[in-house]
Amino acid sequence: MLSDEDRKTLLGLARDAVAAAASGSGLPTLRNPDGPLREKGAVFVTLRSGGGLRGCVGHVEAREALWESVRDMASAAAERDSRFPPVRPEEVPGLRIELSVLTPMVPIRPEQIVVGAHGLYVRKGDITGLLLPQVAVEWGWDRVEFLRRTFEKAGLPYPDPDVEILAFSVEHFGD
């Protein structure tokens, strides 16, 4: 669990990284991070504008320090989410930033999925799809619809017994 101070630090870092990406300047650094900010962490950064999605990019595996992952994924959400044009500098003040820090993934059977508690990651070879736990809640999906939509996001037919289903939970917070 992240402290309130850790959350505030990460949200500020994410906002600075989005602003840097939008203006084409260098990414910010965090001086002397401690505790969980220095530990490896997987995170998704979601950008919203006017209530609608404006970008969402993340890592499914913890490969670098949490603070670095937040910085890099915030920049990527601003610049490289292929569903949207890059964020413009004038948009930054109006963006709402959400962070979802992921737990490690574990195999799960469909009947074990708990909507709101689990995020889903499906994988068949190199084909993957992921939906964060809050997505199912926002859309009012039940367990089956959540699973079906995750397969759909991956471009996989549902059901397919050869698809590996993994679950994770998140610590979700925003500004």
WONORLIN-V643159 format. One record per residue. N is the residue number from 1. SS is DSSP state (~ for helix, > for strand, _ for the rest). NEAR is the number of other ideal C-beta (glycine too) atoms within 8 Angstrom. Layout:
n=N ss=SS near=NEAR
n=N ss=SS near=NEAR
This chain:
n=1 ss=_ near=3
n=2 ss=_ near=9
n=3 ss=_ near=7
n=4 ss=~ near=5
n=5 ss=~ near=6
n=6 ss=~ near=11
n=7 ss=~ near=11
n=8 ss=~ near=8
n=9 ss=~ near=12
n=10 ss=~ near=14
n=11 ss=~ near=13
n=12 ss=~ near=8
n=13 ss=~ near=14
n=14 ss=~ near=14
n=15 ss=~ near=13
n=16 ss=~ near=9
n=17 ss=~ near=16
n=18 ss=~ near=17
n=19 ss=~ near=10
n=20 ss=~ near=13
n=21 ss=~ near=14
n=22 ss=~ near=14
n=23 ss=~ near=7
n=24 ss=_ near=5
n=25 ss=_ near=4
n=26 ss=_ near=4
n=27 ss=_ near=9
n=28 ss=_ near=9
n=29 ss=_ near=5
n=30 ss=_ near=10
n=31 ss=_ near=4
n=32 ss=_ near=4
n=33 ss=_ near=10
n=34 ss=_ near=5
n=35 ss=~ near=8
n=36 ss=~ near=8
n=37 ss=~ near=13
n=38 ss=_ near=9
n=39 ss=_ near=9
n=40 ss=> near=8
n=41 ss=_ near=13
n=42 ss=> near=12
n=43 ss=> near=14
n=44 ss=> near=13
n=45 ss=> near=18
n=46 ss=> near=14
n=47 ss=> near=16
n=48 ss=> near=12
n=49 ss=> near=10
n=50 ss=_ near=5
n=51 ss=_ near=4
n=52 ss=> near=6
n=53 ss=> near=8
n=54 ss=> near=10
n=55 ss=> near=13
n=56 ss=> near=10
n=57 ss=> near=10
n=58 ss=> near=11
n=59 ss=_ near=11
n=60 ss=_ near=9
n=61 ss=_ near=5
n=62 ss=_ near=12
n=63 ss=_ near=7
n=64 ss=_ near=8
n=65 ss=> near=11
n=66 ss=~ near=15
n=67 ss=~ near=13
n=68 ss=~ near=8
n=69 ss=~ near=15
n=70 ss=~ near=16
n=71 ss=~ near=15
n=72 ss=~ near=11
n=73 ss=~ near=14
n=74 ss=~ near=16
n=75 ss=~ near=13
n=76 ss=~ near=11
n=77 ss=~ near=15
n=78 ss=~ near=14
n=79 ss=~ near=10
n=80 ss=_ near=8
n=81 ss=_ near=10
n=82 ss=_ near=4
n=83 ss=_ near=5
n=84 ss=_ near=8
n=85 ss=_ near=2
n=86 ss=_ near=9
n=87 ss=_ near=15
n=88 ss=_ near=6
n=89 ss=~ near=8
n=90 ss=~ near=5
n=91 ss=~ near=11
n=92 ss=~ near=11
n=93 ss=~ near=5
n=94 ss=~ near=6
n=95 ss=> near=13
n=96 ss=> near=8
n=97 ss=> near=15
n=98 ss=> near=11
n=99 ss=> near=16
n=100 ss=> near=15
n=101 ss=> near=11
n=102 ss=> near=17
n=103 ss=_ near=6
n=104 ss=_ near=6
n=105 ss=_ near=9
n=106 ss=> near=7
n=107 ss=> near=7
n=108 ss=_ near=11
n=109 ss=_ near=6
n=110 ss=~ near=9
n=111 ss=~ near=5
n=112 ss=~ near=7
n=113 ss=_ near=12
n=114 ss=_ near=7
n=115 ss=> near=12
n=116 ss=_ near=8
n=117 ss=_ near=6
n=118 ss=> near=12
n=119 ss=> near=13
n=120 ss=> near=14
n=121 ss=> near=14
n=122 ss=> near=15
n=123 ss=> near=10
n=124 ss=> near=10
n=125 ss=_ near=4
n=126 ss=_ near=3
n=127 ss=> near=9
n=128 ss=> near=9
n=129 ss=> near=13
n=130 ss=> near=11
n=131 ss=> near=12
n=132 ss=_ near=11
n=133 ss=~ near=14
n=134 ss=~ near=10
n=135 ss=~ near=11
n=136 ss=~ near=13
n=137 ss=~ near=9
n=138 ss=~ near=6
n=139 ss=~ near=7
n=140 ss=_ near=4
n=141 ss=_ near=10
n=142 ss=_ near=6
n=143 ss=~ near=11
n=144 ss=~ near=7
n=145 ss=~ near=9
n=146 ss=~ near=15
n=147 ss=~ near=13
n=148 ss=~ near=9
n=149 ss=~ near=13
n=150 ss=~ near=14
n=151 ss=~ near=15
n=152 ss=~ near=10
n=153 ss=~ near=9
n=154 ss=~ near=13
n=155 ss=_ near=6
n=156 ss=_ near=12
n=157 ss=_ near=5
n=158 ss=_ near=8
n=159 ss=_ near=6
n=160 ss=_ near=9
n=161 ss=_ near=4
n=162 ss=_ near=4
n=163 ss=_ near=12
n=164 ss=> near=7
n=165 ss=> near=12
n=166 ss=> near=12
n=167 ss=> near=14
n=168 ss=> near=12
n=169 ss=_ near=10
n=170 ss=> near=13
n=171 ss=> near=8
n=172 ss=> near=11
n=173 ss=> near=8
n=174 ss=> near=9
n=175 ss=_ near=5
